[in-house]
Amino acid sequence: MHLSLKAATVTASLIGATAFAIAPAGASPAQATTKTASAAAFSCHVYNTSGSELNVRSGAGTTYSVIGTIAAKGKLPCGSLGEGSVNRQRYKACGITSTEWMTVRINGHDGWVAVTCVALGV
């Protein structure tokens, strides 16, 4: 499932919600954590689902330099720039071809990872 953090925040604000629940799939309502519907209150992490170390790049494309890595099954906070693509440049990662990238925070800066190798969570 592909989830855009920007879309979730916009949707919550468009329907006039002041709060929403975030919980793992299959969790009971009692396990949900209530968060306000603002981007500042939303705690987001990007989880490496690739099964191996994942490169974090300085831009949204394979031609950008590697500025760090996410360990297998590791996580980093979501970046401030959301998702993007570079000139529709196609890449193949984690067995899937895509053009989409997602930002993560690493060493105080935004870096980019292949969307096909990560999952969003709290």
C-alpha positions as CSV (number, residue, x, y, z in Angstrom):
1,M,0.0,0.0,0.0
2,H,1.3,3.4,-1.0
3,L,0.5,6.2,1.5
4,S,1.3,9.8,1.0
5,L,1.9,11.7,4.2
6,K,0.9,15.0,2.5
7,A,-2.4,13.4,1.3
8,A,-3.3,12.1,4.8
9,T,-2.7,15.5,6.4
10,V,-4.6,17.3,3.6
11,T,-7.5,14.8,3.9
12,A,-7.8,15.2,7.6
13,S,-7.8,19.0,7.3
14,L,-10.4,19.0,4.5
15,I,-12.9,16.9,6.4
16,G,-12.5,19.2,9.4
17,A,-11.1,16.6,11.7
18,T,-9.4,17.8,14.8
19,A,-7.9,14.4,15.7
20,F,-7.4,11.0,14.2
21,A,-6.2,7.6,15.4
22,I,-3.0,5.9,14.3
23,A,-2.5,2.3,15.1
24,P,-1.0,-0.8,13.5
25,A,-3.3,-2.8,11.2
26,G,-5.6,-5.1,13.2
27,A,-5.2,-3.1,16.4
28,S,-8.2,-2.6,18.6
29,P,-9.5,1.0,19.1
30,A,-8.1,0.9,22.6
31,Q,-4.6,0.5,21.2
32,A,-4.8,3.5,18.9
33,T,-2.9,6.7,19.8
34,T,-4.8,9.9,19.2
35,K,-2.8,12.6,17.4
36,T,-3.9,16.1,16.3
37,A,-4.3,16.6,12.6
38,S,-1.4,18.9,12.2
39,A,1.9,18.0,10.4
40,A,3.8,19.1,13.5
41,A,2.0,16.7,15.8
42,F,2.3,13.7,13.4
43,S,5.2,11.5,14.3
44,C,6.3,9.6,11.2
45,H,9.0,7.2,10.5
46,V,10.3,5.5,7.3
47,Y,11.0,1.8,7.8
48,N,13.5,-0.1,5.5
49,T,11.6,-3.1,4.2
50,S,14.3,-4.1,1.6
51,G,15.9,-6.8,3.7
52,S,19.3,-5.2,3.4
53,E,21.0,-1.9,4.0
54,L,19.3,0.9,2.0
55,N,21.1,3.9,0.5
56,V,20.0,7.4,1.4
57,R,20.8,9.9,-1.4
58,S,21.3,13.6,-1.6
59,G,18.5,13.9,-4.2
60,A,15.6,12.1,-5.7
61,G,17.5,10.0,-8.3
62,T,20.1,7.3,-8.6
63,T,22.6,9.8,-9.9
64,Y,22.7,11.6,-6.6
65,S,25.5,10.8,-4.1
66,V,24.9,8.4,-1.1
67,I,24.8,10.5,2.1
68,G,24.0,7.6,4.5
69,T,22.2,4.3,4.9
70,I,19.2,2.8,6.7
71,A,20.1,-0.6,8.3
72,A,18.0,-3.6,7.3
73,K,14.7,-3.3,9.3
74,G,15.9,0.1,10.5
75,K,14.0,3.3,10.5
76,L,14.6,7.1,10.2
77,P,12.2,10.0,10.8
78,C,10.2,11.2,7.7
79,G,11.7,14.1,5.9
80,S,10.1,17.5,5.4
81,L,9.9,17.3,1.6
82,G,7.5,14.3,1.3
83,E,7.7,12.5,-2.0
84,G,8.9,13.3,-5.5
85,S,10.4,12.1,-8.7
86,V,13.2,13.3,-11.0
87,N,12.3,13.8,-14.6
88,R,10.4,10.6,-14.4
89,Q,13.7,8.7,-14.2
90,R,12.9,5.1,-13.7
91,Y,14.8,2.9,-11.3
92,K,14.5,-0.7,-10.2
93,A,14.8,-1.3,-6.5
94,C,13.5,-4.1,-4.2
95,G,12.2,-5.9,-7.3
96,I,9.9,-3.1,-8.5
97,T,10.4,-0.4,-11.1
98,S,9.4,3.1,-10.1
99,T,10.1,6.8,-10.4
100,E,9.1,7.8,-6.8
101,W,11.3,8.8,-3.9
102,M,10.6,9.8,-0.3
103,T,12.5,12.0,2.1
104,V,14.0,11.0,5.4
105,R,15.8,13.0,8.1
106,I,19.4,11.9,8.5
107,N,22.2,13.8,10.3
108,G,19.9,16.9,10.5
109,H,19.2,17.0,6.7
110,D,16.7,15.6,4.3
111,G,17.8,12.7,2.2
112,W,16.0,10.6,-0.4
113,V,15.2,6.8,-0.4
114,A,13.5,4.6,-3.0
115,V,9.8,4.4,-2.2
116,T,9.6,0.8,-3.3
117,C,11.9,-0.3,-0.4
118,V,10.2,1.5,2.5
119,A,7.0,1.7,4.5
120,L,5.6,4.5,6.6
121,G,4.7,4.1,10.2
122,V,4.7,5.8,13.6
